[in-house]
Amino acid sequence: MIRKSVNTSLAGAFLVTTAICAPQVAAAQQEAAPFLEEIVVTATKRGAQALQNVPVTVQALTGDLISRVGAVEFTDVAGKIPGLAFQDQGPGDRKYVIRGVNSRGTATTGVYFGEAVITGRNKQDGGGRQADIELHDLQRIEVLKGPQGTLFGASSMSGTLRFIPNDPDPSAFAARAEVEAMTVRHGGEGFRANAMVNAPVAEDKAAIRAVAWITREDGWVDNVRLGLDDINDNEVTGGRLMTKFELTEGFSVTAMALYQKREVDGSSRINIDRLQPGFEANLNTFGFGALPVGELENQEFTINNWDEEMQLYSLVAEWDTGWGTFLATTNYFDREIEYRFDSTPILLFFGAPAAAVTFEPQSRDVWSNEIRFSSDFDGPLNFVVGGFLSREDKDFEVQVLATGADGLPLGPFDTSKDFFLDGPPNAAIFGRQKLDDLNQEALFGEVTFEATERLTFVAGIRYFTSDLTSDAIQTKPFVGFPPNNNTAFSVNQDDSKTTFKFNASYQATEDVLVYATAAQGFRVGGTNDNAINPGNVDVPVGFGPDELWSYELGWKTRLADNRITFNGAIYAIRWKDIQVGDFSPSSPFPFVQNAGKASIDGIEVEIQARPTDGLDIFFGGSYQDARLTEDFPSGEVLGLDGDKIPNVPKWQFGGSVQYSWPLANALEASVRGDITYRDDVNTLFRTNDPFNVHLDSYTLVDVQASVQSDRWRLTAYVKNLTDKLAQVDAINTSQDPLSYLTVRPRTIGLRASVNF
């Protein structure tokens, strides 16, 4: 664990750097671009296009922005994206929500790294556990809003996130290194380092690009029951190697290998208040006792590590014929997680007086492949056509083990012995294993017709099939419950669907584009873990697909001689057969079923401005009204017509101001401030549910000051300037004490980078 030390060195460095950045009279004014730089995207799979000319709602975060603000995880920049929210249970366990489409079940947001599918899938809550690959040496992040089901699969029901790395450059050698030190209030110190090398192998024909990174962050949450400080330390190491070969003119092959390992020493959950009365009564009944806690403390009984390893391999072949481009890609993504959480509250709920940890080894492999052709004809008609094939294998285990006073298991998981019947050092209490095999195939296409020089129509279609086989086995029955005799329980579920998209755009002037889109979103169904016992008649074996239609009117404008861009969209989403969580009297654990309808109406705006040389301003905001339009048909009322969709803020804002000015000796100084606001939310549909948690609205402020030359940059920063204890998520059930997840406390740091 990284130890605390005196923090004055970083604070002093910050003050010194700020002083250096004070305005100075330069001998010669540096030339500055009087207009906004053009951002290029590939969101339509028709090659690189200027973002302002693409008639879809897509926001791009450039590599320069990511580097300048020191973003390492996607949540560091998510506040700059109108209409995007996230649920956060710690590194590696996050859920992205676009335009309010949020529920249990499989993922609603597709996630790609390059051409590879890396969408998270967490048992019955597939939108969680999105892969947190650190954001080093990226060309850009593209956020496509609204259903993308014609061109993108992988659960792109509400939108798609694309992380696009920099390609190897065969034209010149380049290298970059960056180091960073920081200190966290209520915690200790940490550091980060990353480096990139780009080396041509054959001039203008082949190159290699290598990136490596390491992060060590001290935690800030204390466990008062176990007497441990800063339990949520986070350590990440990783690297990426890419090669690109221009075999002939217009034909290239790019290969990528990526590896990342993450180790988190403990849970980031905190108990702001004492535990709810019912749970305190359980603790007192069995002699455990509830403890008073502070604002960044918890009283968990166990040590809850999170360990994961990711490997990603990708091969892309691209051939530009002059009249169109062929692209073929094959990708393999492997993610291994060892997840632990305190299951003592669950045992107490069943009347079992034991401290225990649930250990969940999780293995997931995704093999995704795509081949497509995008035309580039001179006439008014062009198209994209392709096919997609993926196979996903998943192995999830559950092992519940009794723990001692140190929070560690008393012994190994031995299914032949039982903690309650045989006593210590036998630790096994319960075990289960579930294997999923998911195969998906799709054919897709989009046709673009330029009716006039200004008016364009697009029609898209995607037909896909999915085949899911789930095999489950109870490896260790819980004492007092009917054993399953280790009998495997197998379920098969097939889905197929055709989705459509229609778009019309009008280039009113060179600087004004308006467009309208109607698009269909769809996600496959799944199986319920807790249907493992065939006697569980009240728990459905599986849940079916749900779908939505999205209707959108958008605009993109350039103003004031391209010093201002003003983009926005108004949308209406109609969603049916929603995959929602439910409970059954025969099972104390949640499951998923289809129920109800919802409507989501919203507006998003995004403004970027450079009113004078050196001054850059950004503002993005969204409003969305996301609510049920039909009661859930459930014995235990989970949601009624008019209830708001959980964890969807009505208002969101993000903004930044950056000012740069020249210094002597060809140096440049800059200061920057970022602000994000999220409206209050509830964690359940029914606000009067005793387990609903109301999360207050919050505002976060980051500031930084930099001085740089054409080769190096030195930045001092403060993140979460006001040390806001912003609650981003909460956990509260009959079997789990109320706990919160918050943003990182105020962090002060110094970051230095150099280019070679």
WOURBEL-V553436 format. One record per backbone hydrogen bond with DSSP energy under -1.0 kcal/mol. CO is the residue of the C=O (numbers start at 1). NH is the residue of the N-H. Records with the same first field share a line. If there is no record, write none. Layout:
# WOURBEL-V553436
CO=NH  NH
This chain:
# WOURBEL-V553436
7=11
8=12
9=13
10=14
11=15
12=16
13=17
14=18
15=19
16=20
17=21
19=22
39=51
41=49
42=45
49=41
50=53
51=54
54=56
56=58
57=145
59=143
61=141
62=66
63=67
64=68
65=69
66=71
72=135
73=76
74=77  78
77=80
78=81
81=84
83=99
85=97
87=95
90=93
93=89
94=130
95=87
97=85
98=101
100=102
105=126
108=158
110=161
111=118
112=163
113=116
116=113
122=125
124=105
125=128
131=133
134=136
137=166
139=63
140=164
141=61
142=162
143=59
144=160
148=152
155=157
156=148
158=146
159=110
160=144
161=112
162=142
163=114
164=139  140
170=204
174=198
175=756
176=196
177=754
178=194
179=752
180=192
181=750
182=190
183=748
184=187
188=184
190=182
191=216
192=180
193=214
194=178
195=212
196=176
197=210
198=174
199=208
202=205  206
205=246
206=201  202
207=244
208=199
209=242
210=197
211=240
212=195
213=238
214=193
215=236
216=191
217=234
221=231
222=298
223=227  228
228=223
233=265
234=217
235=263
236=215
237=261
238=213
239=259
240=211
241=257
242=209
243=255
244=207
245=247  253
248=251
250=320
251=248
252=318
253=245
254=316
255=243
256=314
257=241
258=312
259=239
260=310
261=237
262=308
263=235
264=306
270=740
276=280
277=281
278=282
279=283
280=284
281=285
282=286
283=288
284=287
294=297
296=222
297=271
298=224
305=340
306=264
307=338
308=262
309=336
310=260
311=334
312=258
313=332
314=256
315=330
316=254
317=328
318=252
319=326
323=376
324=321
325=374
326=319
327=372
328=317
329=370
330=315
331=368
332=313
333=366
334=311
335=364
336=309
337=362
338=307
339=360
341=358
343=347
344=348
345=349
346=350
347=352
348=351
352=354
355=403
356=343
357=401
358=341
359=399
360=339
361=397
362=337
363=395
364=335
365=393
366=333
367=391
368=331
369=389
370=329
371=387
372=327
373=385
374=325
380=450
382=448
383=375
384=446
385=373
386=444
387=371
388=442
389=369
390=440
391=367
392=438
393=365
394=436
395=363
396=434
398=432
399=359
400=429  430
401=357
402=410
404=407
407=303
408=404
412=414
414=417
418=422
419=423
423=426
427=402
428=419
430=400
431=476
432=398
433=473
434=396
435=471
436=394
437=469
438=392
439=467
440=390
441=465
442=388
443=463
444=386
445=461
446=384
447=459
448=382
449=451  457
454=507
455=452
456=505
457=449
458=503
459=447
460=501
461=445
462=499
463=443
464=497
465=441
466=495
467=439
468=493
469=437
470=491
471=435
472=489
473=433
476=431
478=481
484=487
489=472
491=470
493=468
495=466
497=464
499=462
500=520
501=460
502=518
503=458
504=516
505=456
506=508  514
511=558
512=509
513=556
514=506
515=554
516=504
517=552
518=502
519=550
521=548
523=546
526=543
528=531
529=532
533=536
535=537
536=539
541=528
543=526
546=523
547=576
548=521
549=574
550=519
551=572
552=517
553=570
554=515
555=568
556=513
557=566
559=563  564
562=36
563=610
564=559
565=608
567=606
568=555
569=604
570=553
571=602
572=551
573=600
574=549
575=598
576=547
578=595
580=593
582=591
584=587
587=584
591=582
593=580
596=577  578
597=629
598=575
599=627
600=573
601=625
602=571
603=623
604=569
605=621
606=567
607=619
608=565
609=617
612=615
614=660
616=658
617=609
618=656
619=607
620=654
621=605
622=652
623=603
625=601
626=645
627=599
628=642
632=634
639=632
640=643
643=628
650=624
651=679
652=622
653=677
654=620
655=675
656=618
657=673
658=616
659=671
661=669
664=667
667=663
668=708
669=661
670=706
671=659
672=704
673=657
674=702
675=655
676=700
677=653
678=698
681=695
682=647
686=689
689=692
693=683
695=681
698=678
700=676
701=721
702=674
703=718
704=672
705=716
706=670
707=714
708=668
711=755
712=709
713=753
714=707
715=751
716=705
717=749
718=703
719=747
720=723
724=726
726=743
729=741
731=739
733=736
736=733
739=731
740=270
741=728  729
746=185
747=719
748=183
749=717
750=181
751=715
752=179
753=713
754=177
